[in-house]
């Protein structure tokens, strides 16, 4: 049944789930997101199905596992004819407005080699109307805004470096050169609110994407030193970095691939001292609070304009961030911190479920089918995710999944990665799968590497028990589960179609 109303789909880049519920929750002020949680349904076992940004957003927006869309790295093309939320929302009569970015790499088969679209992986996904470009590596509208405001910088990347207020040597948590009212987060929000205001009374669909708290870790005052680094909990993991490396051959190159020095600009070296790590963690949390403030502005506008009760509002993140946990940074790893993300959905007219929490496993591929379900548009069979509408209404289907599944490709065909160099893996086997059930996390590799098994009834991610004979049966069971999952979810684009004497016929996947 067609639903009349607006859809606002917000993605916060690299926000860990435990900022709202977990280890960091008591140490970061997110009043607007917490207020929204009390008004929405929260999914507390929600995971991204792949990393990093480009692949993750490809999965979110197409509803496909990475094993099917195969845009598995930043810069790996997405097939031009892959259905996505924008193409399907157009079928429902919506103009898909994009405020921000989708980090999509274009299909070179349908573009001339000289087309500039083939020189950046940050282009919009097909079907979106780019209402405001806010790509991290370009951000021309924001750059122009800063120049008009009189900010001086010789190089665009200088904008992302901390600046000493006294003109001395910058510290890791010194402020950005711009004021909070001129930050990329503020600029994006201002542009969105100004643009969306005239659409009151129409049914609109907007995809609003915030780059923060994604690195480079630099925040305007007062967010840069809002949190006391010494008051924050220390990163999770083994106390000894050598112990982390010894757990599995994958972790050495993982820890070396991205370090604390890679998440902040303007410093020749950032030693992995407790002081430096905690300072960077504090800046990250400050950036999260800044995003929270501006999401609060968006929600306030919806309420003040009378649109809040007519708007399906979805807030999530594309993936997490290690933030020093397990002596690692970024998201190119296997730990939950890199995949566990917040998901909160408010459905108009669903007040009786406000504040409820869903604890069955959900995946990022479920979001697009959910939005399509609400507007009354069928999800194509190519989408692996399932609509969350029954769960939002308090009904858990009997056949709902009991585990979540994620993938990671750690190759680079143009420049072999540290993993490829040290593990002797090629372009096609530098990948892994992660299966998480209520007790275990299993990691299997395409390359000739041993599996990883974490028992969350034991030491969890602090111990790999894959070689313990007591876990042999669990290892076999979970390995078969992963194999079955991949077999059941092979590409369904045309597999349920049949060509008959009466013409083409199709069965619905779900």
Order of alpha helices (4+ residues) and beta strands (2+ residues): beta-alpha-beta-beta-beta-alpha-alpha-alpha-beta-beta-alpha-alpha-beta-alpha-alpha-alpha-beta-beta-beta-beta-alpha-alpha-beta-alpha-beta-beta-beta-alpha-beta-beta
